[in-house]
Amino acid sequence: MSAAEGVLDLLAALAPVGRDARTGGYDRPGFGTAERECREWFLDEARRRDLQVERDGNGNLVAWWRTGPPAVGGVVTGSHLDSVPQGGAFDGPLGVTSALAAVDVLRERGATPRRPLGVAVFAEEEGSRFGLACLGSRLLSGALPPARLRDLRDRDGRTAADALAELDLPAPPGPADLLQTPSAFVELHVEQGRDLVDRGAAVAVATAIRPHGRWRLDLRGRADHAGTTALADRDDPMLHLADAVLAARQEAEAAAALATVGRVHVEPNATNAIPSLVRAWLDVRGADETSVRAVVTGVGAAAGVEPVEESWSPETRFPEQLRERLAATLGGVPRIPTGAGHDAGVLAAAGVPAAMIFVRNPSGVSHSPVEHAEPGDCVSGVLALADVLEELACR
């Protein structure tokens, strides 16, 4: 087996962790048991490769391959290991396993880094536990004040600050130069769409991340008995939720955007009780900020509430010079945008020279057990990443 094919063994080692045997989906919430097990796996793999692991107070990890004294201006790659509820096996882990396998490929080639080469694992990228995506990279880059950790709560009421306190971390939460002012960050990720399927290409380079955000809708009513309260006497917030969901679809179609209501919390959440509160979360993404915010305004008007913004990411364009250097190294592969948020986008917005490589997903489906990448394409992704890292770190 070649070093590049080793990515398949690495993926297989992670496959049982957090997997629902009934559905095949993955539940690896940030800082949870399954995600911690994945982190321990990463630490073991880093030790096997004699990589020096460093961590910050936000749950982020970087395993460094250095051939000389520590220095700034290194090259970093990697991704995340957490998942959305019932997520797929490749979103995040493919980037981490491919990074480790790319290190093996470079060693197999006899390449030696002239710059420090790091493999990163970012914390709580999906935001599935605390509601804010790319939590680790936002904290690391300074885009999120550490004080927000006390306000972010999971479904059990635990704060992100409490979750971090349970980890054995070396420093207090806050911005840190864990990446050591990198000269470049390159994230490999499974494509979360079918652009590469339609193009017949195994890999591509990202051009930009489209603007996107999340808003909370607090729909209030009056709790009452389901069997005795006349319809005319009800104040049922579920009706406002129905208005919001229908408006999200209509407004998105009108603005050529994407809108989703995928998470709902109901109180008191009883079959025989009219709700007193329905809390829903709206995800909107589009080609530009104007179209996105038009959708949010329309949904709020239809539901009769003011949406509460919980996160916002403007359009992030990856630096053209670095992007084109990657594309040239890979022989002129396609350049494609994405509507999905990534740690690479957070870092790029913070001024880090960042780029992304996408690997074909034949299903075109992501955030689902159906998400997939063929073994041959996974190997092609490793070789592409190794070529890029060799160009950026070894020459």
C-alpha positions in Angstrom: 0.0 0.0 0.0 1.3 3.4 -0.9 1.5 6.3 1.6 -1.4 8.0 -0.1 -3.6 4.9 0.2 -3.0 5.1 3.9 -5.8 7.6 4.1 -8.2 4.8 3.7 -6.9 3.0 6.8 -7.0 6.3 8.7 -10.7 6.8 7.7 -11.5 3.2 8.6 -10.0 3.7 12.1 -12.3 6.7 12.7 -15.3 5.1 11.2 -16.8 3.4 14.3 -16.4 6.5 16.6 -19.8 8.2 17.2 -21.5 6.1 14.5 -25.2 5.3 14.8 -25.4 1.6 13.8 -29.1 2.1 12.9 -28.7 5.0 10.5 -25.0 5.0 9.7 -24.9 8.6 10.7 -22.4 10.3 13.0 -23.0 12.2 16.2 -19.7 13.9 17.3 -20.7 17.1 19.0 -17.9 19.5 19.9 -16.1 18.6 23.1 -18.3 15.6 23.5 -17.3 12.0 24.2 -17.1 10.9 20.6 -15.2 14.0 19.5 -12.8 13.6 22.4 -12.1 10.0 21.2 -11.4 11.3 17.7 -8.9 13.8 19.3 -7.2 11.1 21.2 -6.9 9.1 17.9 -5.3 12.2 16.3 -2.8 12.6 19.1 -1.8 8.9 18.7 -1.3 9.3 15.0 0.7 12.5 15.5 3.0 10.6 18.0 3.5 7.8 15.5 4.8 10.3 13.0 7.0 12.1 15.6 5.0 15.3 15.2 5.1 17.8 18.0 1.6 18.6 19.2 0.7 22.0 20.6 -2.8 23.2 21.7 -4.4 26.3 22.9 -7.1 27.2 25.4 -9.9 26.9 22.9 -9.6 23.2 22.1 -7.6 23.6 18.9 -4.6 21.3 18.1 -1.7 21.5 15.7 0.8 18.7 15.2 4.1 20.2 13.8 6.7 18.6 11.5 9.8 20.7 12.0 13.3 20.0 10.7 15.0 22.9 12.4 14.5 25.3 15.3 10.9 26.7 15.7 10.2 29.5 13.4 7.2 31.6 12.2 5.9 31.5 8.6 5.0 27.8 8.5 2.5 26.0 6.3 -0.6 24.5 8.0 -3.3 22.1 6.8 -6.1 20.2 8.5 -9.8 20.5 9.3 -12.1 19.3 12.1 -13.4 16.1 13.7 -16.8 17.1 15.1 -20.0 16.5 13.1 -23.6 17.7 12.8 -26.2 15.3 14.3 -26.5 12.3 12.0 -23.7 13.7 9.8 -21.5 11.9 7.3 -18.1 10.3 7.7 -16.1 12.7 5.5 -17.1 16.2 6.4 -14.0 17.2 8.5 -12.3 13.9 9.0 -11.3 13.6 5.3 -9.3 16.8 5.7 -7.5 15.6 8.9 -6.8 12.1 7.6 -5.6 13.4 4.2 -3.3 15.9 6.0 -1.6 13.0 8.0 -1.4 10.9 4.9 0.1 13.8 2.9 2.9 14.0 5.6 3.5 10.3 4.9 3.6 10.9 1.1 6.2 13.7 1.5 8.4 11.4 3.7 8.0 8.6 1.1 9.2 11.1 -1.5 12.1 12.1 0.6 10.9 15.7 0.8 12.0 17.8 3.7 10.1 20.9 4.9 12.0 24.1 4.7 9.2 25.7 6.7 7.4 24.2 9.7 4.5 22.1 8.5 1.5 21.7 10.7 -1.6 19.5 10.8 -4.5 21.3 12.6 -7.7 20.1 14.2 -10.1 22.9 14.9 -12.7 22.7 17.7 -16.5 22.8 17.2 -16.4 23.7 13.5 -20.0 22.6 12.8 -21.6 24.6 15.7 -24.0 21.7 16.2 -23.6 21.9 20.0 -23.3 25.6 20.8 -24.9 27.1 17.8 -21.9 29.0 16.5 -20.0 27.4 13.6 -16.2 27.5 13.5 -16.0 28.2 17.2 -12.4 27.1 17.6 -11.0 29.1 14.6 -13.1 32.2 15.5 -11.6 32.2 19.0 -8.1 31.5 17.7 -8.3 34.3 15.1 -9.8 36.8 17.5 -13.0 37.0 15.5 -15.0 35.9 18.6 -14.4 37.5 22.1 -13.8 34.8 24.8 -16.6 36.3 26.9 -19.1 34.9 24.4 -18.2 31.4 25.7 -20.3 32.1 28.8 -23.4 32.9 26.6 -23.3 30.0 24.2 -25.3 27.0 25.6 -26.0 23.5 24.4 -29.4 21.8 24.6 -28.7 20.8 28.2 -28.0 24.3 29.3 -24.2 23.8 29.6 -22.1 26.7 28.4 -19.2 26.5 26.0 -17.0 27.8 28.8 -18.0 24.9 31.0 -17.2 22.4 28.2 -13.8 23.9 27.7 -13.1 23.8 31.4 -13.5 20.0 31.3 -10.6 19.7 28.9 -7.0 19.7 30.0 -5.9 22.8 28.2 -2.7 24.7 28.8 -3.9 28.2 28.4 -7.0 30.4 29.2 -9.4 30.7 26.3 -8.7 33.6 23.9 -6.8 34.5 20.7 -3.4 32.7 20.4 -0.7 32.3 17.8 -1.1 28.6 17.7 -0.6 28.6 13.9 2.5 30.7 14.3 1.7 33.4 11.7 1.5 30.9 8.8 2.6 31.8 5.3 -0.3 29.6 4.1 -3.2 27.5 5.4 -4.7 24.9 3.1 -7.8 22.9 4.0 -8.9 19.8 2.1 -12.6 19.1 2.4 -15.1 16.8 0.8 -17.3 18.8 -1.6 -20.7 19.5 -0.2 -22.5 19.6 -3.5 -22.2 18.0 -6.9 -20.3 20.6 -8.9 -17.3 18.2 -9.3 -19.7 15.3 -10.3 -21.0 17.5 -13.1 -17.5 18.5 -14.2 -16.2 15.0 -14.1 -13.2 16.1 -11.9 -11.9 14.5 -8.7 -10.5 17.7 -7.1 -11.0 21.4 -7.3 -9.7 24.6 -5.8 -12.1 26.9 -4.0 -12.5 30.5 -5.1 -14.8 31.9 -2.4 -17.3 31.1 0.4 -20.6 32.8 -0.2 -22.1 35.0 2.6 -24.2 33.2 5.2 -25.6 33.5 8.6 -27.9 32.1 11.3 -30.8 33.8 13.0 -33.0 32.8 15.9 -36.8 33.3 15.8 -38.5 33.5 19.2 -42.2 32.8 18.6 -44.3 33.3 21.7 -47.9 32.3 22.5 -50.0 31.0 25.4 -49.9 27.5 26.7 -53.3 25.9 27.0 -55.1 22.6 26.8 -55.2 20.9 23.4 -58.6 19.2 24.1 -60.6 22.1 25.5 -59.4 25.3 24.0 -61.4 26.5 21.0 -59.5 27.3 17.9 -60.7 30.9 18.0 -59.3 31.3 21.5 -55.8 30.0 20.9 -52.5 31.9 20.7 -50.5 29.2 19.0 -46.9 30.0 18.1 -46.8 26.9 15.9 -48.8 28.8 13.3 -46.2 31.5 13.3 -43.6 28.9 12.7 -45.5 27.5 9.7 -45.6 31.1 8.3 -41.9 31.4 8.9 -41.1 28.1 7.1 -43.2 28.9 4.1 -41.9 32.4 3.9 -38.3 31.1 4.0 -38.9 29.0 0.9 -40.8 31.8 -0.9 -38.3 34.6 0.0 -35.3 32.3 -0.9 -36.8 31.5 -4.3 -37.4 35.2 -5.0 -33.9 36.2 -4.0 -32.1 33.2 -5.7 -30.8 32.3 -2.2 -31.0 29.3 0.1 -33.0 29.3 3.4 -33.5 26.5 5.9 -35.3 26.1 9.2 -33.7 22.9 10.4 -33.8 23.2 14.2 -36.8 23.9 16.4 -37.3 24.0 20.2 -40.8 23.8 21.6 -42.1 24.6 25.2 -43.6 22.8 27.0 -43.2 20.2 24.2 -46.2 18.1 25.1 -48.6 16.4 22.7 -51.7 17.6 24.5 -50.6 21.1 25.1 -50.6 24.2 23.0 -47.0 25.6 23.0 -46.1 28.7 24.9 -42.9 29.2 23.0 -41.4 28.0 19.7 -37.8 28.8 19.1 -36.6 28.2 15.6 -33.3 28.8 13.8 -33.0 30.2 10.3 -30.0 29.5 8.1 -29.7 31.7 5.0 -27.0 31.8 2.3 -26.8 33.6 -1.0 -24.7 35.2 -3.7 -24.5 38.5 -1.8 -25.4 40.1 1.5 -28.3 42.1 0.1 -30.1 38.9 -1.0 -29.4 37.1 2.2 -30.7 39.9 4.4 -33.8 40.4 2.2 -34.7 36.8 3.0 -34.3 37.3 6.7 -36.4 40.5 6.7 -39.2 38.7 4.8 -39.2 35.7 7.1 -39.3 38.0 10.2 -42.2 39.9 8.7 -44.2 36.8 7.9 -43.6 35.4 11.4 -44.3 38.7 13.2 -40.9 38.8 15.0 -37.5 40.4 14.7 -34.9 37.7 13.9 -32.0 37.6 16.3 -28.7 37.3 14.5 -26.5 34.7 16.1 -23.7 34.6 13.5 -22.8 36.3 10.2 -20.1 35.6 7.7 -19.7 38.0 4.8 -18.4 36.7 1.5 -14.9 35.4 1.8 -12.7 35.4 -1.3 -9.6 33.3 -1.0 -6.4 35.1 -2.1 -6.1 34.9 -5.8 -2.3 34.5 -5.9 -2.4 31.5 -3.5 -5.4 30.0 -5.2 -3.8 30.2 -8.6 -0.5 28.8 -7.3 -2.5 25.8 -6.1 -4.3 25.4 -9.3 -1.1 25.6 -11.3 0.6 23.0 -9.0 -2.4 20.7 -9.6 -2.4 21.1 -13.4 -5.2 23.6 -13.9 -8.0 21.9 -11.9 -11.4 23.6 -11.7 -12.0 26.6 -9.5 -15.4 26.6 -7.7 -17.2 28.6 -5.0 -19.0 27.1 -2.1 -22.0 28.0 0.1 -20.6 26.0 3.1 -18.6 27.7 5.8 -15.2 26.4 6.8 -12.3 27.2 9.2 -10.3 28.2 6.1 -12.8 31.0 5.5 -12.6 32.3 9.1 -8.8 32.4 8.8 -8.9 34.1 5.4 -11.2 36.7 6.8 -8.7 37.3 9.6 -5.9 37.9 7.1 -4.3 34.5 6.9 -3.4 33.4 3.4 -5.8 30.5 3.0 -7.0 28.2 0.3 -9.1 25.1 0.0 -9.1 21.9 -2.0 -12.3 20.0 -2.6 -12.6 16.3 -3.2 -15.5 14.9 -5.3 -18.6 13.7 -3.5 -20.5 11.4 -5.9 -23.8 11.6 -3.9 -23.8 15.4 -3.9 -25.2 15.1 -0.4 -23.5 16.3 2.8 -24.5 16.6 6.5 -26.1 13.2 6.0 -25.0 9.5 6.2 -25.3 9.5 2.4 -22.2 11.8 2.1 -19.5 9.9 0.4 -16.1 10.0 -1.4 -14.8 7.1 -3.5 -11.5 5.5 -2.3 -9.7 6.5 -5.6 -10.8 10.2 -5.2 -9.7 10.2 -1.5 -6.2 9.0 -2.7 -6.3 11.7 -5.5 -7.0 14.3 -2.8 -4.1 13.2 -0.7 -1.7 13.4 -3.7 -3.1 16.8 -4.6 -2.6 18.0 -1.0 0.9 16.5 -0.9 1.9 18.3 -4.1 0.6 21.6 -2.7 2.4 21.2 0.6 5.6 20.2 -1.1 5.3 23.4 -3.3 4.5 25.6 -0.3 6.7 24.1 2.4 9.5 22.2 0.8 10.7 24.4 -2.1 
